[in-house]
Amino acid sequence: MSHAPVHGSWEPAPAARWEDAFLSGNGHHGALVFGDPNDDRVIVTQHTLVRPNGSEHARPPRLAAELPALQDRLLAGDRLAAESFTDGRPLQWVQPFHPAFQIRLSRPADSVRGGYRRAVDFTTGEATAACADWNSRLFVSRADDVIVQEVTAADLVVSLDHRLPGAPAGLGVGHGALLTPEGALLSLRARYPDSDRAYTGVTLVAAFGGTTELVPPGVRVTGARSVLLLTRVRRHTGDLDVVAEGRELRDLLGSGEGSYEDLLGRHLDRHRTAYRRVTLDLGADPADRALPGSELLKRPHTTALLERLFAAGRYHLLSSSGLLPPRLTGLWTGDWNTAWSGAFTTNANLNLQTASAAAAALPEVTDAHANLIHRRLADWRENARAVFGARGVVAPTHTDGESGYTYHFDREYPHQLWTAGADWLLKPLVDHDETRGAQDPRTAAVLAEIAAFYEDFLTRTDADGHLVVVPSYSPENRPANASWGTLNAAMDLSAARHALLTAARYHPEQAGKWRELADRLPPHRINADGALAEWAWPGLDDTYDHRHLSHLYGVWPLDEISPYDTPDLAAAAHRALALRGAENHSAHGHLHHALIAARLREPDRVAHALRQVLRGDFFHASLMSAHYPNRDVYNADAAHTLPAVLIEMLVQSTPDRLVLLPAVPGACPRGELRGVRTRFGAEIDLSWSPDSARAVIKPGRTHRIELRTSSGAEPLDLVAGEDRVLTLGAR
């Protein structure tokens, strides 16, 4: 197609709010760039920056001795029994994520500002801004783990400023500034109140030409041709050797004024390669594509907006994934009072945000997701022992990245009862293994631990001899006629079954006992409304108006329920989805709904969910999103999840099946998706129009799959290294 989609965004004015600042990141450090020529600000973030709040000492409740009595009471019909399964502690939030400081670059107030434009380039990770006599460009290097900013201005004062919204009054802040041969070295150390923990930011100011003088706590550069800033942040105990940190930054400079380009070149080898793997072209109007992001957001019906949000979503997801996967706010925040502690919320949000990783060819995201899991496995084991007296692992619902213990719970959110989390969090790693065609030994080891947990935990049976998941919890919902802690939540049944069968596939030597255990789990229940029940235990009534859709885990992301293999259950899932309310219109609820609808081949329902988000004013000018409509609460759920929805409506795969164009809304009559990966090891380029479609399948391994299209099903033989071209008729 001509007039290719835009891989970036721009604005005609500086950002007045930090939420509108353009974003850059490398999965370790992040930067929010305002682009104001007279008082430019760059808010610096780093994944490890979480404020001690006492929860760093928290451990899971020791409740295992009380578990048999709780199980007896729930099985006997006491629907409130789980409310007393606690050690009485109040709700504890994980350590909150926070910004480090802002780099301020000030000029005289009467400076000229003609011809202003700021932009972000998704292909390079650069945020730029320029006017008649000033320009700035910035990126966060994936190669050198440093924030790199180059500025040209006749007179510039540079300082590090910790004064951001919500910064605690007791924060112990110390500034440092010293002249160096290149220019100056600035530092800001902040020690948390009542803690031995601190973080230190160091900025090397390299001035090319002109003069540099200290103006504490910063530095003034006059008459330079350009100024290069290199910034890093470290979280630490004790003191950090600032001089040594400065030496490391100086070693990155190289020689001459081309150091920005040198640093950028090393970064591009990693960032641009990853970003370009997958692209989406919806044939949008070139005039719409040319609009600034803030104007395009006012046209929610345009395909240009979907194109740009797809590109922005992959960019932000990649940029926030490295040391860890994205938090609720990705890798960015400008406020110390981050909603829900800026945690990794694992019962919905994290998996939704990373849902496109395998198909959208971002193994960097999956690696970051794996880091979060493997760094905290010892804590998961303690959760299993302390709460359930079991071997194996149990994942927490909230984590700050430093602790994997379960301690965030109370009466209305009994997260200590949630046993499905480990399987839910391992599913993306299993998808990754299927996509690349090799089993990661670390994933295999964790799956064995999950299976061991179920061996110890699944000991109770019902009158029919089926195993009972007791206690059971469907995040974050409750039956209409019982408390939150109940029996046989659909998500728990799906997770246990999937974990046992997947572990059996990875460990054939133990497959028999795990498959036998899975076979003893009860089937899903269809309620009186014809819907797949959220709780399979008889007598528990559904609560339909809720933001979570945990009970449809078997539809997405699992392959347990599908229109092809289990049509009756798929019909019940369809009914459950139709009855589900939007409750508070959380972005993650709408897009989770869309993902499930796509699996059920419901294009109208996918379109409706997308409209709710696109017309609900969920996106800031930065193209980062909000949790609620009207840009309420900065949150990455919509931004990061939307690419997964667009891929799922076009291409779906299992290790043995390819589904093409299962749920394409009428608003997307034509387009081209290139580079998408499948779970049977092939890369696909897909183009479609109202009259026809064409798919080029590039298999990485020889395999027979089932092809599903609007015309039905047929076998398809693929040979490694031989492209297969499919031409399809009208949808």
N, C-alpha and C positions, 0 to 999 in steps of 0.2 A: 504493500500500500504506500501511496505517496504521503508526504507530510507526516513523518514519524511522530509518535507521541513524545511529549516533553519529559525529560528525565531531570527534573528540578522544579523549582518554584521561585517566584520573585514578588517583591512588593515595592511600591513607589514611595514608601515612607519608613523611617526607623520604627522599630518595635517600641511601643509605649509600655507594654506589659511583658513580664518575663514569659508568660504563656505563649506570646506571639514571636518570641525570639527563635531564629533559625537554629537548627540543631546539628551538631557534629559529635562523633564519638567513635571509639575503637573497642568497645566492650570492657574497657578498664576506666579510662577517663572520658568525661563528657564535657561539652561546652554549649552554652546557650548564648547566642550572639545577637545583640540588639542592633548594631550597625548605625549608631548615632555619630555623625562626624564631629560634633563638638564635645560630646561626653559619651564616648562609646563604652559599653560595658560587655564583658564576657563573664558569665557566671560559670564557675568551674565546679564540676562534680566528679566523684570517683566512687566506684561500686562498693568499696569497703567502708565508706563513711556512714556509720550508724552510731547514733548517740547512746551511750550507756544510760539505762533507765532502771537498773535493778534486775531486769529480766535476764541479763547475761549470766546470772547465778541460778536461774530457774531450772528445775528438773521436772520430769514427768511425775504425775501423782502415783503413789504406790498403792494400787487398788486391787492387785491380782488376787489377794486373799478373799476379797469381797465378791469376786466375779461369780462364783457358783451360786451364791445366794441371789444375786441380781438375775441371773439366768432363770433360776427357779421361779422367781416372782413374775418375770415377764411371760414365761411360758404358762404360768397359772392364770394369766389375764390381768395382772396389775399393770395398767397402762401408764402409771406415773412412776413406776419403780426406778427408772433410770435417773430421775431427778435427784436422787440421793446418792448416786454413784460418783462421788467427788470427795476430795480431801478438804473441801470448804474454802479453798483459796478464792479471792476475787479475780475477776478477769484481768489477765496480764497481757499487755501488748508487747510485741517483739520490739527490739531496739529500732527506733525510727531512722530512716534514711534522711540525709540532709545535704544541702550544698556546702561547699568548702568556703568560697569567698568569691568576690568579683574582681576581675582585672579592670581597672578604670583607666581610660586613655582620654585625657581632657585637652581641649584647645581653647584659645580665647573665644569668648562668647560671640564676637562679631565676625567670625570666620564665614567665608562664602560657602553656600550650600546648593548651588545651582546644579540641575541635572541629576538629582539623586536617584539611586536604585540600589536595592539590596537583593541578594539572591542566594540560593543554595543549589549546588550541583550534586545530584545523587550519584553520578558516575565517579566523582572524585572525592566526595565528602567535604568539599570546600564550601564555606559560607563567606560570601563576599559582600562588600558595600563600597559605593563610590559616589563622589560628587565632583564638582569642578576642580577642587584643589586638595582632594583627600581620597585615599582609597585604602581598603583593608581586605585582606584575605586570610582565612584561617582553616585549618583542618586538624584532626586528631589522628596521629600516625598509628596505623596498625603494625608498622614495622619497628618503630622505636619507642612506642608508648609515651608520647609527649604531645602536648598541645602546641601547635606551631602557628604563630600569627605574624604576618608582615604588614606594616603600616607605612604609608608615605604621608608625611605632613610636615609643614615648616617648623612647627613648634608644638611639642607634645610633652605632657606630664603623665607619667605612668605610676600607678600605685596599686596595692592589693588591699581590698576593703572587705572586712568580714560582716559589715552591717547589712544584713539581709533580713527580710521579714521572719519573725519568730525566733531569731537568734537568742539563746538564753542569756539572761543578765549576768550570770556567774561564769560565763565563758572567759577563760584566762587567755588573753590575746597578747602576743608580743610580735613586734615588727623588727625587721632587720634590713639594712641597706648598705651596700659598700660598692665603691667603684672598682671596676676590673678593666683589664686591657681592652675588652670588647665594648664596654659600656658600664653595666652595673649588674649586681646580683641582689634581687629583692626576695625577702622571705616573710612568711606569716605563719606563726605557730599558734595554735588554739588548743588549750587544754580544757577538757570537759569538766563541768562542775562536779566536785566530790568524786573524782576519778583519777587514776594514774594514767589514763589513756589520753592521747592527743593526736593531732594531725598537723602536718607542716606542708605548706605550699612554697615552692621555690620557682622564681621566674628569672631567667637570664635575659637581660636586655642588651642586645647587640646593636649598636648604632653604627651605620656605615656613613662616615663623614660627620661634620658638625661637632658640637660639643655636648658633653654630658656632665651634669652636676647634681648633687644630692639635694633634694628638697623633702626632708623626712616627713612622712614615712616612705616617700617615693623618690622619683628621679625625673629631672627635666632634660629633654633632648632638644637641642636647637640646631637648625640648619642641616640636619642629616638628610642624605638622599633617601634612605629608608631605615626602618627600625624593625628588627626581628626579635620576637619574644618566644622563648621556649619555657613551658611551664609543666611541672609535675607536682603531684600531691602524694604524700605518704601518710598512712595511719600507723601509729607506733605507741609504745610505752617508753618512758624515759625521755631522753633528748635525741634529736636527729642531728647528724653531722651535716650542717647546711653547706659547708665548704666542699665536702665530698660530693654532695648532690649537685652543687654548681659545677664541679669539675666534670661530672658525667654529662651534664648539659653542654658544657663547652666542647667536649669531645665530639658532639654531634654536629658542630658548626661546619667543620671542614674549612675550606679557604674561599676567600672572595665573597662576592655578593650573590652568588648563585646557590647559596646553601638552602634557601627555601625550595628551590626547584629540585635540588638533590634529595632533600628530605621527602618532598612530595613524590618523587619518582619511586623511591623505595616503598612508600605507602601504597601507591597505585597498583603495584604488582599484586598486592593482596586484596585491596578494597575493590578496585574496578573489575578485577577478574571475577570476584564473587558476585558483585552487583549485576553484571551483564549476563549471567548464566540464563536468566529467564526474563522474558519481556511480554507485555500484553499490549496489543494494538486493537482498539475498538472502532477504528475508522472515524474518529471524532472530527468535528468541524475545526479547521485550522484557526479560525478566529477565536473559538473558545479555548483552544490549546494555548493561544498567545496571552490569555488573560493572567493577571496576578492571581495568586491563590485565593486571596480574600474575596475577589470578585467572582472567581469560578465557584466558590462555595455558595454563592447566592443563586447559582443555576443548578440545583440538585438533580434536574432531569437530564443533564447533558452526559454523554458518554465520555467527554473530555475530563469530567470530574472523576469518574471511575478510573480512567487511565492514570490520572495523576495520583490518586489515592493509592492505587495498586503500587505504583512506582515508589511513592513516599513510604508506604507501609513496609515494603521490602528494604528500603534504605534505612529506615529507623530501626527495624528489627535487627538487621545486620550490625548497625552502629551501636546498638545497646547490648550486644552479645559478645562475650569473650571470656573474661575471668568468670563471669556468671551470666545467666540468661537475663532477660528484661524483668525489672521489678514492675509493680503496678504503674509506676511513672516511667517505665523504660530505664534510662540511665540519667534522667534529668529531673531537676526540680529547682525552683528559685525560692523556696519557702521551707523553713525548718519544721513547720507544722504540716508535714506531709500526710495526706489522708490515709487512714488505715496503716500508718507507719511506713508507707512506701514499701511494704513487705513483698515477698514472694508469696502470693496467695495461691495455694496449690489445689484447692478443690474445684476450681473452674478457670480462673484468670490466666495462670501461667501456661497451661496447656492450650488454651484458646489463642493466646498471643503467639505461641510457637507452632501453631497447627500447620502452617505452610512449610515448615523447615524442610521436610523430606521432599515434597513434591516441587517446591520452589527452589530446590538445589542450593540450600544454605546449610551445609554440614557444620559451618562455624556455629550456627545457632544450636544445633543438636549437641555439639561438643560442649558448649557452655552449659546447656541443660544437664548433660552428664556430669559436669564438674560439680554442680550444686548437689547432685545426688551422692556421688562417690565421696565427696569431702565430709558428708554428714552421716554415713552409714552406721558408724558406731553409736550415734545418737538414736537412730531408728531402731537399732537392736535394743537399746535401753527402753525405748517406748514399749516395745513388745513385751519385754520382761516385766516392767513396772506395772503396766496397766492390765495386761492379759496373762502374765505368767507363762509366756510362750517363747519358743525359739523364733528365729527369723527377724523380720523387720516390719515396722509400722511407721508410715510417714506422717509428719505433722501437716496441719492445714495452713499454718502460717510459719514462715521462717524469715529471719533477717539475713541469712547467708552465713552467719557465724555459729548458729545453733540449729540443730535439727530435732530438738526435744519438743515433745507435746506439752505445752503449758498454757496455750491460749484457748480457754474454754470457760463457759459458765452455763447457767441453766438453759438459756435460750439458744446457746451455741455450744452444744456438748461435743466439741470436736474431738475430745479424747475417745469417743466411741467410734470414730471413722476408721474403718479397716480397709477401705477400697483404695486409699491414696497411693500405696506403693505400686499397685498394678497400673493405675491411672498415670502415674509419673513415669513408669517404665515403658508405656506404650509408644511414645515417640522414639525411644531408643530401639525398640523392636522394629518399628517402621524403617528406621535408618538402616538397620542390619539387612532387612529385606530389600531395600532399595539398592544397597551396594553389593548384596549377594554374599555376605560373610557375617558370621556371628562373632560379636565382640565378647571375649572371655569375661570381661567385667559385667556385661549385661547378663550373661549366662549365670554368673555367680549370684547376682542379686535375685534373679528369678528363682534360683534354688532356695534362697532364704525366704522369699515370699511364700513359696510352696511349703516350706517347713513351718512357717507361721500357721498356715491353714491346716496342716496336719494336726497341730496342737490345739488350735482354736475351734475347729469344726467338730465338736464332740456330741452335741445335742441333736436329737431327732424328733420329728413330729409323728403323728399317729400313723402316717403312711410310710414311715421309715426314711423319709427324706431328711437330710441334714438341715439344720436351722442356723441361720446367721443371727446370733443373739449374744449381746445387744447389737443393734443395727441402726444406722443413721443415714439419712438422705440429705446431703448438704443443700441448703441450710433450711430445709423445709420440715414440716411436721404433719402427721395425719390430722384430718379435721376433727377426729374424735379421740385423740391420744396425745401423749407428749412426744418430744423429739426423739428420744431414745426408744426404739421399738424392735421389731423383728423383720427379717427378710426384706430389707430395702432392695429395690430392683437393681440399683447400682452395685450394692454389695454382692448380690448374686452374680451379676455379670462379671464383676472384677474377680471374684473367687474362681469362677469357671474359666475365665480367660487366663488368669495367672497360672492355674494348675495345668491347663492344656498347653500353654506356651512353654512353661518350664519343662513339660514332658518332651516337647519338640527339641529343646536345647539339650536335654539330658536323657537320651533314650534308655540309658541304663536304669533310670528310676521312673520311666514313663508309666509303667503298669500301675503302680500304686497311686500316682497322681491323677491319671485318667479315671481310675475307679472312684477316687474321691470326688472328682468333678461330676461323674455320672450320678452321684448320690445327691447332688444339689437339686432343689425343687425347680420346676419350670416357672416361668413368669406367669402372672395371673392377669386375666382380662376382667375388668370390673363391670359393674352393671350398666355403665355408659358405653360399653364396648371399647374402652380405652385400656392400654397397657397400664396396669396399676403401679403406682410408685412404691407400694409395699405389697409383696406377694402373700402376706399373712392374711387369712380370712378375717373380715370384720373391720379392717382398717380402711377408713374412707380417705379419698384423695383430697388434697388442697390444691386447686388448679391455678389460682392467681399467684404465681411465684416466678421470680427472675431466674432461678436455676432450673436446669432440665436434666438433672443427674440421672433420673430414671430411664432416660433414653440413651444411656452410655452404650447399650448394645447396638444401637443404630449408628451412632458416631461417637467416638472414632473406631469402635469395634466393628467387626463384620458378623456379629452374632445374629443380627436381625436385618434382613434385606428383602426387597420386593421379589428377588429372584429365588432365594433359598428358603425363606420362611414367610410366604405371602400372608398368612393369617396373622402372624405376629406383626408384620409390617403394617397391615391394615389397622391393628390395634395401636401401634405406635403413631400412625397417621391421625387416628382419633384423639390420642393423648396430646399430640401437638396442636390439633385444632382447638382443644379445650383449654390449652395453656394460656394464661393471661400474661401480660407484660409487667404486672405489678408496678414497680417504680421506674420502668423504662430504662434500666441500666443498659448501657451499650453492649456489654458482654451477653446479656440475655437475648437481645435481638439477633446478634450474630451467631450465637450458639443455636438459636432457633433456625437460622438460615442454613447452617451446616447440616443440621439434621434433616431439614426439608430437602436439601439437595440430594442427600442419600436416598430419600424416599421418592425422588423424581417429581418434586412439586415446584415447578418454576414460578407459579403465581405466589406461592408462600415465600419463596426466596426473594422475589421482587418486593413483596410487602415488607419483609424484614429490612431489606436494604433501604427502602424508602423511609422507613422509620428513622434510620440513622442519618441518611443524607439530608432529609428535610427537618431533622430535629435540632439542627445547629450544634452538632457534637464536635466540630473541628475548629481549632484555632487557626489563625493565619499561618502559623508554623507548619500546619498539616498534622501536628500532634493533636490528639483527641481529648475528650472529656468523658467522665463516667456517666453523667446525666445530660439530658437535653439542655440547651441554652448555655453550653460551654461551662457547665457546673462541675467542678472538681477535675483538675488536670489528671489524665489517666490514659495509658497506652492501649487499653483493650481494643477499642474500635480501630485505631490506626494499625495495629499489628495483626489483628484478626481478619480484617477485610480482604487481604490478598488470598487467604485460605478459602474464603467463601467464593471468590471469583474463580479460583482454580477448581473447587469441588463442583461448581455448576457446569464446568466444561469438561473436565477429565477426572475420573475416579479409577482407582486400581486396587487390587488385592494381589497377592503373589500368583494368582491363577486367573485373574479376570481384568479386563479393560472395559470401562464404560465411557463412551464418548457422547458428549452433549446431553447429559441426563436431565438438566434443569436450567436451560438457558432462558432468562426472562425476555419478554418481547422487546424490552428497551435496549437489548444488545443483539440486534438482528444479524450483525456481521462482525468479524474480527479475526485476529490471529494471535495465538498463544504459542510462544516458542521456548523450547528448552525444558519443558516440564518433565520431571522424573516420575517413574512408576515403581511400584513395589515388586515388579517382576524384572527389574533391571534394565529398563529401556528408557531412552529419551524420546520425547514426542514433540513434533511441531504440528499444530492443528490450526486450520483456517476454516471458516464457515460463513455462509450467507443464507438467506431465506431459501435458496434453491438447491444448494449443495454444500458439501463439506469435504475437506481433504485432510488426511492425517499421514504424516511421515513418521514411521516408527523406526527407531535406531536401537536395536537390541544389543545389550552387552553380554547376554548369555542365551544359549539355545533352549527353547522352552515352548510348550504348547499352552496356550491360554484360551479362555472363552472371551469372545468379543461381543459386547452388548451395545446395540444402537437402537434407534427408534424403530428399526425394521425387525428387531428380534435378536436372537443369539446364534452364534456360529463359532466353530473352533478356528483358531488362528495359530499356525506354526511359525515360530520365529527362529531365526538362525543368527547366532552371534556374529556381529560385523556386517550383516546384510540388511540394508534398509528395506523396509516394507512400506509401500505406498497404498493407502486405502482411499477410494473415492466413494462418498456416500451420497445418497439422494436427499431430497428435501426432508427436513425434520418433521 
